[in-house]
Amino acid sequence: MATIRDVARKADVHPSTVSRVFSGKASISTATRRRVLDAADSLGFQPNAIAVSLSTQKTKTIGMVVPHVFEGFFDDSFFPQLMRGMLDAAYQHEFRLIISGCQGHQDEISQIRQIMQSSQADGIVVMSSRLDVDTIERLLELDTPFVLVGHPPKKQFEAISWVDADNRLATRQAIEHLISLGHRKIAYVGGDPKTFTTRERQLAYEDVMNAAGLKINPKWIDYGYFDEPGGYTAVQRMKGLGSENPTAFYAANDLMAVGILRAASELGLRVPEDISVMGTNNSYLSQHTTPPLTTIQVPYAEIGKKAVDLLITQITHQDKAPSNYLEDCQLVVRASTGPVVQAHTRAQSERAQA
């Protein structure tokens, strides 16, 4: 295995020059730096990451704690897309990404503290935006560089860096699409009611319905916790509403929409002839359901990339002012939504036949 002395000998420089090249702290001429790097490459030399971090006080690593709080977390397209964007950005900046799991949101801050106090990372990307956990306040107390994926739940947190999808706009697009098809009884199946994202989407649903002069039956609002069985159960809970049965369902992710499709099939309901179904995320599976799902394209990969870019800027330029980004979402119309008149026509035909 090649050593610093081997590289120095091949590059015809002092070993301390090799150390300074890899520490990145000293001013080295371009020609010398190139000669050292070429020598290291030809010898297969890799600097000791721990030694470099001790020298520079930087690990060139960012961390992330994943709050594994529901069974379908890794089945949803949100996390893989987010990770793709984060890994791409980290690679471009020559940073690494370490991931830790936790048993719930209360444990998240403990995991973050362990990562930062053991100098495993220079900063943290945080996914938590729950209404019942003070993760952000605790992070501010720790004086830890961090960027939030999600919108801060409180106004006083506007002075931190965050990246989020425009959840209100996405929900408005979905509900307005269903209203444009003639639907007046629209169910909303959200994720975890204790997250700020779910609250934002529900408020947008209520705003659009109210603006259209449509009365909301409280039983049309349910929470599926972003899992396929959650969407299925939501339909089961609403099936006994009689004349108040929804003619359309909007789910906060595609997994729950798949559960809604399964429940509709078991109840003998045709989609979209009897009910319309919408999802969110435009996941790979949304194109392969029967029928293909109308959904909302949420740019999670771009959100992950932007979060890492902001965090690395914060780490390398400590006086950088916080930045906030809301990413636009797009409506993707497929075959799972249709005019409500089709359902009414079928009901009238059945009554006539009876």
C-alpha positions as a printed NumPy array, in Angstrom:
array([[  0.   ,   0.   ,   0.   ],
       [  1.408,   3.374,  -1.039],
       [  2.313,   5.913,   1.64 ],
       [  2.73 ,   9.693,   1.689],
       [  6.499,   9.185,   1.392],
       [  6.018,   7.089,  -1.764],
       [  3.885,   9.838,  -3.323],
       [  6.429,  12.508,  -2.282],
       [  9.274,  10.551,  -3.809],
       [  7.441,  10.056,  -7.114],
       [  6.3  ,  13.701,  -7.268],
       [  9.762,  14.948,  -6.174],
       [  8.373,  16.967,  -3.258],
       [  8.639,  16.863,   0.531],
       [  6.102,  14.6  ,   2.342],
       [  4.708,  17.675,   4.106],
       [  3.767,  19.068,   0.686],
       [  1.71 ,  15.954,  -0.023],
       [ -0.048,  16.386,   3.328],
       [ -0.835,  20.005,   2.557],
       [ -2.232,  19.107,  -0.882],
       [ -4.669,  16.611,   0.617],
       [ -5.571,  18.788,   3.615],
       [ -6.641,  21.576,   1.281],
       [ -5.523,  24.169,   3.836],
       [ -2.242,  25.386,   2.386],
       [ -1.639,  27.48 ,  -0.711],
       [  0.025,  25.166,  -3.253],
       [  0.881,  26.05 ,  -6.824],
       [ -1.327,  24.492,  -9.479],
       [  1.611,  22.694, -11.085],
       [  2.781,  21.149,  -7.786],
       [ -0.728,  20.146,  -6.799],
       [ -1.243,  18.49 , -10.179],
       [  2.084,  16.628,  -9.893],
       [  1.198,  15.316,  -6.421],
       [ -2.304,  14.237,  -7.455],
       [ -0.99 ,  12.484, -10.56 ],
       [  1.614,  10.651,  -8.464],
       [ -1.014,   9.633,  -5.903],
       [ -3.319,   8.402,  -8.636],
       [ -0.63 ,   6.328, -10.346],
       [  0.309,   4.715,  -7.012],
       [ -3.277,   4.146,  -5.942],
       [ -2.743,   6.28 ,  -2.834],
       [ -5.787,   7.205,  -0.735],
       [ -5.357,   9.682,   2.138],
       [ -6.621,   8.579,   5.532],
       [-10.033,  10.209,   5.884],
       [ -9.774,  10.443,   9.67 ],
       [ -6.363,  12.094,   9.505],
       [ -7.567,  14.585,   6.913],
       [-10.638,  15.449,   8.995],
       [ -8.485,  16.023,  12.078],
       [ -6.282,  18.347,  10.044],
       [ -9.064,  20.318,   8.379],
       [-11.71 ,  20.037,  11.137],
       [-14.086,  18.936,   8.359],
       [-15.287,  15.432,   7.528],
       [-16.608,  16.227,   4.027],
       [-19.633,  14.219,   5.167],
       [-23.251,  15.132,   5.736],
       [-25.675,  13.116,   7.802],
       [-29.33 ,  12.213,   7.728],
       [-31.503,  10.505,  10.328],
       [-34.437,   8.595,   8.879],
       [-37.518,   8.521,  11.12 ],
       [-38.819,   5.035,  10.273],
       [-42.281,   5.586,  11.711],
       [-44.602,   3.556,   9.479],
       [-44.41 ,   0.242,   7.679],
       [-44.617,   1.568,   4.136],
       [-41.943,   4.263,   4.507],
       [-39.45 ,   2.591,   2.186],
       [-42.153,   1.465,  -0.248],
       [-43.189,   5.035,  -1.007],
       [-41.365,   6.744,  -3.892],
       [-40.699,   9.821,  -1.74 ],
       [-37.61 ,   8.458,   0.021],
       [-35.829,   6.846,  -2.976],
       [-36.319,   9.994,  -5.062],
       [-35.13 ,  12.225,  -2.218],
       [-32.038,  10.046,  -1.73 ],
       [-31.227,  10.117,  -5.444],
       [-31.115,  13.908,  -5.422],
       [-29.104,  14.052,  -2.203],
       [-26.528,  11.525,  -3.37 ],
       [-26.108,  13.254,  -6.733],
       [-25.5  ,  16.614,  -5.062],
       [-23.143,  15.19 ,  -2.42 ],
       [-21.091,  13.45 ,  -5.108],
       [-20.797,  16.64 ,  -7.157],
       [-19.446,  18.472,  -4.087],
       [-17.125,  15.548,  -3.218],
       [-19.03 ,  14.961,   0.022],
       [-20.275,  11.664,   1.418],
       [-23.639,  10.89 ,   2.975],
       [-24.191,   8.822,   6.099],
       [-27.648,   7.656,   7.148],
       [-28.878,   6.604,  10.559],
       [-32.266,   5.207,  11.501],
       [-34.34 ,   5.877,  14.579],
       [-37.355,   4.339,  16.263],
       [-39.485,   7.466,  16.067],
       [-39.413,  11.24 ,  16.027],
       [-38.542,  11.555,  19.722],
       [-35.398,   9.489,  19.095],
       [-34.379,  11.566,  16.07 ],
       [-32.7  ,  14.356,  18.025],
       [-30.656,  11.827,  20.038],
       [-29.318,  10.261,  16.84 ],
       [-28.465,  13.677,  15.39 ],
       [-26.645,  14.645,  18.582],
       [-24.582,  11.432,  18.464],
       [-23.563,  12.014,  14.846],
       [-22.535,  15.624,  15.42 ],
       [-20.837,  15.208,  18.809],
       [-18.763,  12.294,  17.497],
       [-17.668,  14.452,  14.532],
       [-19.034,  12.002,  11.974],
       [-20.6  ,  14.764,   9.865],
       [-20.318,  18.489,   9.226],
       [-24.082,  19.023,   9.043],
       [-27.471,  17.321,   8.921],
       [-30.383,  17.14 ,   6.487],
       [-33.535,  16.887,   8.594],
       [-36.813,  15.432,   7.338],
       [-38.929,  15.876,  10.438],
       [-41.603,  18.594,  10.419],
       [-43.989,  17.238,  13.021],
       [-46.315,  19.43 ,  15.01 ],
       [-45.683,  17.589,  18.285],
       [-41.866,  17.42 ,  18.283],
       [-39.442,  20.31 ,  18.868],
       [-36.694,  18.976,  16.58 ],
       [-35.906,  22.395,  15.104],
       [-35.629,  24.129,  18.477],
       [-33.292,  21.409,  19.72 ],
       [-31.129,  21.692,  16.598],
       [-30.842,  25.439,  17.072],
       [-29.723,  24.815,  20.651],
       [-27.038,  22.41 ,  19.399],
       [-25.751,  25.053,  16.96 ],
       [-25.655,  22.383,  14.255],
       [-25.582,  23.251,  10.533],
       [-28.801,  21.806,   9.135],
       [-31.324,  22.137,   6.333],
       [-34.93 ,  21.077,   6.702],
       [-36.686,  19.04 ,   4.009],
       [-40.172,  20.335,   4.583],
       [-41.731,  23.587,   5.643],
       [-41.07 ,  24.778,   9.216],
       [-44.218,  24.434,  11.337],
       [-43.763,  27.779,  13.083],
       [-43.273,  31.307,  11.759],
       [-40.265,  31.949,  14.011],
       [-38.394,  29.247,  12.116],
       [-38.5  ,  31.166,   8.839],
       [-34.872,  32.182,   9.46 ],
       [-33.557,  28.677,   8.759],
       [-32.783,  27.034,   5.431],
       [-35.466,  24.707,   4.098],
       [-36.704,  23.167,   0.856],
       [-40.225,  21.899,   0.322],
       [-42.812,  21.089,  -2.306],
       [-45.606,  23.61 ,  -2.678],
       [-48.08 ,  21.313,  -0.932],
       [-50.914,  23.819,  -0.971],
       [-50.59 ,  24.335,  -4.711],
       [-50.378,  20.586,  -5.341],
       [-53.54 ,  19.909,  -3.361],
       [-55.34 ,  22.803,  -4.993],
       [-54.473,  21.416,  -8.439],
       [-55.833,  18.   ,  -7.46 ],
       [-59.113,  19.178,  -5.957],
       [-59.754,  21.719,  -8.722],
       [-59.203,  18.952, -11.29 ],
       [-61.837,  16.785,  -9.608],
       [-64.268,  19.699,  -9.294],
       [-63.781,  20.483, -12.986],
       [-65.011,  16.951, -13.715],
       [-68.229,  17.648, -11.816],
       [-67.343,  16.02 ,  -8.491],
       [-68.898,  17.621,  -5.439],
       [-68.344,  14.867,  -2.847],
       [-64.575,  14.602,  -2.657],
       [-62.706,  12.655,   0.02 ],
       [-59.248,  13.613,   1.236],
       [-56.959,  10.817,   2.502],
       [-53.934,  12.395,   4.157],
       [-50.769,  10.93 ,   5.63 ],
       [-49.77 ,  11.355,   9.261],
       [-52.045,  14.004,  10.85 ],
       [-49.218,  15.083,  13.165],
       [-47.035,  16.334,  10.299],
       [-47.072,  19.885,   9.021],
       [-47.287,  18.642,   5.415],
       [-50.534,  16.768,   6.098],
       [-52.01 ,  19.803,   7.811],
       [-51.041,  22.066,   4.902],
       [-52.634,  19.735,   2.36 ],
       [-55.809,  19.366,   4.383],
       [-56.144,  23.135,   4.77 ],
       [-55.73 ,  23.527,   1.003],
       [-58.4  ,  20.864,   0.411],
       [-60.801,  22.699,   2.726],
       [-60.006,  26.085,   1.146],
       [-60.728,  24.855,  -2.391],
       [-63.936,  23.102,  -1.376],
       [-65.152,  26.166,   0.522],
       [-64.233,  28.509,  -2.333],
       [-66.317,  26.336,  -4.674],
       [-69.256,  26.543,  -2.271],
       [-69.082,  22.809,  -1.499],
       [-70.051,  21.502,   1.915],
       [-67.474,  19.151,   3.469],
       [-68.666,  16.082,   5.304],
       [-66.116,  15.56 ,   8.133],
       [-66.225,  11.82 ,   7.392],
       [-64.682,  12.516,   3.97 ],
       [-61.392,  13.345,   5.715],
       [-59.246,  10.399,   6.743],
       [-55.587,   9.567,   7.357],
       [-53.842,   6.593,   5.767],
       [-50.319,   7.239,   7.117],
       [-48.855,   7.03 ,   3.592],
       [-49.366,   3.256,   3.429],
       [-51.391,   1.122,   1.   ],
       [-53.563,  -0.438,   3.748],
       [-54.307,   3.085,   4.979],
       [-55.97 ,   4.001,   1.68 ],
       [-57.879,   0.725,   1.67 ],
       [-59.166,   1.276,   5.226],
       [-60.238,   4.844,   4.446],
       [-62.637,   3.576,   1.759],
       [-63.967,   0.906,   4.105],
       [-64.728,   3.529,   6.736],
       [-66.627,   5.701,   4.241],
       [-68.574,   3.03 ,   2.376],
       [-71.645,   3.259,   4.63 ],
       [-72.344,   6.947,   4.039],
       [-75.19 ,   6.242,   1.596],
       [-76.042,   9.351,  -0.417],
       [-72.984,  11.01 ,   1.127],
       [-70.581,   8.464,  -0.339],
       [-67.674,  10.276,  -2.062],
       [-67.581,  10.2  ,  -5.848],
       [-63.855,  10.995,  -5.812],
       [-60.849,  10.284,  -3.576],
       [-57.665,  12.322,  -3.396],
       [-54.777,  10.545,  -1.618],
       [-51.598,  12.243,  -0.384],
       [-49.421,   9.559,  -1.996],
       [-49.75 ,   6.903,  -4.689],
       [-49.476,   4.006,  -2.235],
       [-52.673,   5.06 ,  -0.488],
       [-54.323,   5.573,  -3.876],
       [-53.476,   1.947,  -4.725],
       [-55.223,   0.916,  -1.516],
       [-58.258,   2.952,  -2.574],
       [-58.285,   1.198,  -5.955],
       [-58.157,  -2.194,  -4.237],
       [-61.047,  -1.334,  -1.916],
       [-63.108,   0.025,  -4.828],
       [-62.58 ,  -3.186,  -6.771],
       [-63.742,  -5.307,  -3.834],
       [-66.855,  -3.16 ,  -3.527],
       [-67.647,  -3.606,  -7.214],
       [-66.993,   0.05 ,  -8.029],
       [-65.537,   0.878, -11.442],
       [-62.818,   3.507, -11.772],
       [-63.44 ,   6.116, -13.107],
       [-67.053,   5.293, -14.081],
       [-68.289,   5.038, -10.479],
       [-65.577,   6.863,  -8.544],
       [-62.477,   8.819,  -9.479],
       [-59.163,   8.219,  -7.693],
       [-56.107,  10.488,  -7.52 ],
       [-52.701,   9.969,  -5.952],
       [-49.6  ,  12.064,  -5.299],
       [-45.885,  11.646,  -6.217],
       [-46.209,  10.27 ,  -9.784],
       [-44.368,   7.159,  -8.634],
       [-43.369,   4.376, -11.008],
       [-46.322,   2.25 ,  -9.922],
       [-48.83 ,   5.012, -10.776],
       [-48.36 ,   4.232, -14.478],
       [-49.028,   0.518, -13.999],
       [-52.182,   0.412, -11.896],
       [-55.541,  -0.489, -13.429],
       [-56.486,   2.06 , -14.539],
       [-53.305,   4.199, -14.544],
       [-53.43 ,   6.818, -11.773],
       [-54.016,  10.498, -12.188],
       [-51.49 ,  11.986,  -9.786],
       [-49.352,  14.986,  -8.845],
       [-45.682,  15.099,  -9.886],
       [-43.658,  16.182,  -6.836],
       [-39.949,  16.875,  -7.587],
       [-38.479,  15.055,  -4.591],
       [-35.12 ,  14.419,  -6.295],
       [-34.735,  18.152,  -6.939],
       [-35.737,  18.868,  -3.33 ],
       [-33.045,  16.48 ,  -2.063],
       [-30.417,  17.99 ,  -4.353],
       [-31.269,  21.529,  -3.313],
       [-31.224,  20.616,   0.383],
       [-27.696,  19.208,   0.101],
       [-26.509,  22.197,  -1.96 ],
       [-27.835,  24.556,   0.732],
       [-26.275,  22.548,   3.56 ],
       [-22.833,  22.391,   1.957],
       [-22.982,  26.125,   1.278],
       [-23.871,  26.635,   4.939],
       [-20.94 ,  24.431,   6.025],
       [-18.356,  26.068,   3.738],
       [-19.644,  29.643,   4.071],
       [-20.749,  30.019,   7.668],
       [-21.969,  33.592,   7.186],
       [-24.318,  32.59 ,   4.352],
       [-27.876,  33.813,   4.922],
       [-30.622,  31.141,   5.155],
       [-32.407,  30.271,   1.913],
       [-35.911,  28.909,   1.38 ],
       [-37.336,  27.173,  -1.683],
       [-40.821,  26.012,  -2.619],
       [-40.736,  23.609,  -5.563],
       [-43.676,  23.569,  -7.996],
       [-45.725,  20.417,  -8.563],
       [-47.516,  19.371, -11.745],
       [-50.813,  17.639, -12.418],
       [-50.473,  14.365, -14.362],
       [-53.849,  13.295, -15.779],
       [-54.395,   9.608, -16.518],
       [-57.379,   7.268, -16.716],
       [-58.346,   6.999, -13.028],
       [-60.333,  10.24 , -13.037],
       [-63.409,  10.99 , -15.104],
       [-66.642,  13.02 , -15.168],
       [-68.935,  12.408, -12.226],
       [-71.895,  12.319, -14.627],
       [-70.882,   8.784, -15.581],
       [-71.576,   7.569, -12.066],
       [-74.886,   9.423, -11.948],
       [-75.937,   7.983, -15.294],
       [-75.176,   4.465, -14.105],
       [-77.189,   4.971, -10.906],
       [-80.154,   6.319, -12.859],
       [-79.977,   3.342, -15.22 ],
       [-79.925,   0.876, -12.334],
       [-82.92 ,   2.539, -10.705],
       [-84.807,   2.422, -14.021],
       [-84.013,  -1.275, -14.408],
       [-85.185,  -1.991, -10.878]])
